[in-house]
Amino acid sequence: METCIVLISVDYSNARKVCNLIENQKFDNRQELIKTIKEQLVDCDGDGGVSIFRLTDFMEEVNDQYLDVLTEHFISYVHVNLELSN
């Protein structure tokens, strides 16, 4: 299992609720995670967007200041089975 960080745009009216729903959950693969997120998200008032980062990749993006301001996203974390992920 690998811990991943999920960023969901605040453009979705229920982004925070979805982040809370998936928090600390275990998924067999990234496709299952993406499917679960897409099934739950509603009412996008803008461009929207969902990003999924391996924890180490997320830390690198923040440390390199590519992800410097995260006010446009709600954040959650999940666990994804590496053996079944692509």
Secondary structure in CASP SS format (residue, H / E / C, confidence):
PFRMAT SS
TARGET T0000
AUTHOR 0000-0000-0000
METHOD secondary structure of the structure
MODEL  1
M C 1.00
E E 1.00
T E 1.00
C E 1.00
I E 1.00
V E 1.00
L E 1.00
I E 1.00
S E 1.00
V C 1.00
D C 1.00
Y E 1.00
S C 1.00
N C 1.00
A H 1.00
R H 1.00
K H 1.00
V H 1.00
C H 1.00
N H 1.00
L H 1.00
I H 1.00
E C 1.00
N C 1.00
Q C 1.00
K E 1.00
F E 1.00
D C 1.00
N C 1.00
R H 1.00
Q H 1.00
E H 1.00
L H 1.00
I H 1.00
K H 1.00
T H 1.00
I H 1.00
K H 1.00
E H 1.00
Q H 1.00
L C 1.00
V C 1.00
D C 1.00
C E 1.00
D C 1.00
G C 1.00
D C 1.00
G C 1.00
G C 1.00
V E 1.00
S E 1.00
I E 1.00
F E 1.00
R E 1.00
L H 1.00
T H 1.00
D H 1.00
F H 1.00
M H 1.00
E H 1.00
E H 1.00
V H 1.00
N H 1.00
D C 1.00
Q C 1.00
Y C 1.00
L C 1.00
D C 1.00
V C 1.00
L C 1.00
T C 1.00
E C 1.00
H E 1.00
F E 1.00
I E 1.00
S E 1.00
Y E 1.00
V E 1.00
H E 1.00
V E 1.00
N C 1.00
L H 1.00
E H 1.00
L H 1.00
S C 1.00
N C 1.00
END
